[in-house]
């Protein structure tokens, strides 16, 4: 996601930082996701992306925070959480939105679809 936001020259005018929090430990340390949230709901959940987006805003002193957590595959699926499941969290000026999608395709296709979906929703909410 951060690559797509910073691919345009001059993007430093609107992007200050990004966090790649692949592990649960990183989510807790960098974005203040609660251990109890991860234990109860898992990393790929609505509750977790809400805390991730809020934590990103706080850590970056930003108005907008975006969180994406999913199972891009080929492995990683669990009961009720298939490959392709992605949760999105968006916070703008303290207001939260979440979205859940299940995308088809291989790992690269799931990741690309997640980026496109999140950018479309961010643009819609900012307007």
DRENDO-1510 file (C-alpha; in Angstrom, 1 decimal, always signed):
<recs>
REC; n; res; u; v; w
REC; 1; UNK; +0.0; +0.0; +0.0 .
REC; 2; UNK; +2.7; +2.5; +0.9 .
REC; 3; UNK; +4.4; +1.9; -2.4 .
REC; 4; UNK; +1.2; +2.9; -4.3 .
REC; 5; UNK; +0.9; +6.1; -2.2 .
REC; 6; UNK; +4.5; +7.2; -2.6 .
REC; 7; UNK; +5.0; +6.2; -6.3 .
REC; 8; UNK; +4.1; +9.7; -7.4 .
REC; 9; UNK; +6.9; +12.3; -7.3 .
REC; 10; UNK; +6.2; +14.9; -4.6 .
REC; 11; UNK; +4.2; +12.5; -2.4 .
REC; 12; UNK; +6.3; +13.5; +0.6 .
REC; 13; UNK; +3.9; +16.6; +0.7 .
REC; 14; UNK; +1.1; +14.3; +1.9 .
REC; 15; UNK; +2.8; +11.1; +3.2 .
REC; 16; UNK; +4.9; +11.4; +6.3 .
REC; 17; UNK; +5.3; +7.7; +7.2 .
REC; 18; UNK; +4.0; +4.2; +6.9 .
REC; 19; UNK; +4.1; +1.1; +9.1 .
REC; 20; UNK; +4.5; -2.4; +7.9 .
REC; 21; UNK; +3.3; -4.4; +10.9 .
REC; 22; UNK; +3.4; -8.0; +9.6 .
REC; 23; UNK; +3.6; -9.7; +13.0 .
REC; 24; UNK; +1.3; -9.4; +15.9 .
REC; 25; UNK; +4.2; -8.1; +18.0 .
REC; 26; UNK; +4.8; -5.3; +15.5 .
REC; 27; UNK; +1.1; -4.4; +15.6 .
REC; 28; UNK; +1.3; -4.1; +19.4 .
REC; 29; UNK; +4.6; -2.2; +19.5 .
REC; 30; UNK; +4.1; +0.3; +16.7 .
REC; 31; UNK; +0.4; +0.7; +16.5 .
REC; 32; UNK; -0.8; -0.1; +20.1 .
REC; 33; UNK; -3.0; -2.9; +19.1 .
REC; 34; UNK; -4.1; -4.6; +22.3 .
REC; 35; UNK; -2.9; -8.1; +22.9 .
REC; 36; UNK; -6.4; -9.0; +24.0 .
REC; 37; UNK; -7.8; -7.9; +20.6 .
REC; 38; UNK; -5.3; -10.1; +18.7 .
REC; 39; UNK; -6.0; -13.1; +21.0 .
REC; 40; UNK; -9.8; -12.8; +20.8 .
REC; 41; UNK; -10.3; -11.8; +17.2 .
REC; 42; UNK; -7.0; -12.4; +15.4 .
REC; 43; UNK; -4.9; -10.2; +13.2 .
REC; 44; UNK; -7.3; -10.4; +10.3 .
REC; 45; UNK; -10.4; -8.9; +11.9 .
REC; 46; UNK; -12.5; -5.7; +12.1 .
REC; 47; UNK; -11.4; -5.0; +15.6 .
REC; 48; UNK; -7.7; -5.2; +14.8 .
REC; 49; UNK; -7.9; -2.9; +11.8 .
REC; 50; UNK; -9.8; -0.3; +13.8 .
REC; 51; UNK; -7.0; -0.3; +16.4 .
REC; 52; UNK; -4.3; -0.3; +13.7 .
REC; 53; UNK; -5.8; +2.7; +11.9 .
REC; 54; UNK; -6.2; +4.6; +15.2 .
REC; 55; UNK; -2.7; +3.6; +16.2 .
REC; 56; UNK; -1.2; +4.8; +12.9 .
REC; 57; UNK; -2.9; +8.2; +13.3 .
REC; 58; UNK; -1.6; +8.6; +16.8 .
REC; 59; UNK; +1.9; +7.4; +16.0 .
REC; 60; UNK; +2.2; +9.7; +13.0 .
REC; 61; UNK; +0.2; +12.6; +14.4 .
REC; 62; UNK; -1.9; +12.3; +11.3 .
REC; 63; UNK; -5.5; +13.0; +10.3 .
REC; 64; UNK; -5.8; +9.9; +8.2 .
REC; 65; UNK; -4.9; +6.3; +9.0 .
REC; 66; UNK; -5.3; +3.3; +6.8 .
REC; 67; UNK; -5.0; -0.3; +8.0 .
REC; 68; UNK; -5.0; -3.4; +5.9 .
REC; 69; UNK; -4.8; -6.9; +7.3 .
REC; 70; UNK; -5.5; -10.0; +5.3 .
REC; 71; UNK; -4.7; -13.5; +4.1 .
REC; 72; UNK; -3.1; -13.2; +0.7 .
REC; 73; UNK; -2.1; -16.9; +0.5 .
REC; 74; UNK; -1.3; -19.3; -0.7 .
REC; 75; UNK; -1.4; -20.6; +2.9 .
REC; 76; UNK; -2.7; -19.0; +6.1 .
REC; 77; UNK; -6.4; -19.8; +5.9 .
REC; 78; UNK; -8.2; -20.9; +9.0 .
REC; 79; UNK; -11.8; -21.9; +9.6 .
REC; 80; UNK; -13.9; -18.9; +8.8 .
REC; 81; UNK; -11.0; -16.9; +7.4 .
REC; 82; UNK; -10.2; -18.0; +3.8 .
REC; 83; UNK; -7.3; -17.1; +1.6 .
REC; 84; UNK; -8.3; -13.7; +0.0 .
REC; 85; UNK; -10.0; -12.4; +3.1 .
REC; 86; UNK; -8.9; -8.8; +3.8 .
REC; 87; UNK; -10.1; -6.3; +6.4 .
REC; 88; UNK; -9.6; -2.6; +5.9 .
REC; 89; UNK; -9.7; +0.1; +8.6 .
REC; 90; UNK; -9.9; +3.8; +7.8 .
REC; 91; UNK; -9.7; +6.6; +10.3 .
REC; 92; UNK; -10.2; +10.2; +9.2 .
REC; 93; UNK; -10.2; +12.9; +11.9 .
REC; 94; UNK; -11.3; +10.4; +14.5 .
REC; 95; UNK; -14.1; +8.8; +12.5 .
REC; 96; UNK; -13.8; +5.1; +11.7 .
REC; 97; UNK; -14.9; +2.9; +8.8 .
REC; 98; UNK; -14.2; -0.7; +8.2 .
REC; 99; UNK; -14.7; -2.9; +5.2 .
REC; 100; UNK; -14.4; -6.6; +4.6 .
REC; 101; UNK; -13.6; -8.2; +1.2 .
REC; 102; UNK; -12.7; -11.6; -0.1 .
REC; 103; UNK; -10.6; -11.4; -3.2 .
REC; 104; UNK; -9.8; -14.1; -5.7 .
REC; 105; UNK; -6.5; -14.9; -7.3 .
REC; 106; UNK; -2.9; -15.6; -6.3 .
REC; 107; UNK; -1.0; -13.7; -3.6 .
REC; 108; UNK; +0.0; -10.8; -6.0 .
REC; 109; UNK; -3.6; -10.4; -7.3 .
REC; 110; UNK; -5.1; -10.4; -3.8 .
REC; 111; UNK; -2.6; -7.7; -2.7 .
REC; 112; UNK; -3.2; -5.6; -5.8 .
REC; 113; UNK; -7.0; -5.8; -5.4 .
REC; 114; UNK; -6.6; -4.8; -1.7 .
REC; 115; UNK; -4.6; -1.7; -2.7 .
REC; 116; UNK; -7.1; -0.6; -5.3 .
REC; 117; UNK; -10.1; -1.2; -3.0 .
REC; 118; UNK; -8.5; +0.8; -0.2 .
REC; 119; UNK; -7.5; +3.7; -2.4 .
REC; 120; UNK; -11.0; +3.9; -3.9 .
REC; 121; UNK; -12.6; +3.9; -0.4 .
REC; 122; UNK; -10.1; +6.5; +0.9 .
REC; 123; UNK; -10.8; +8.8; -2.0 .
REC; 124; UNK; -14.6; +8.4; -1.6 .
REC; 125; UNK; -14.5; +9.2; +2.2 .
REC; 126; UNK; -12.2; +12.2; +1.7 .
REC; 127; UNK; -14.6; +13.7; -0.9 .
</recs>
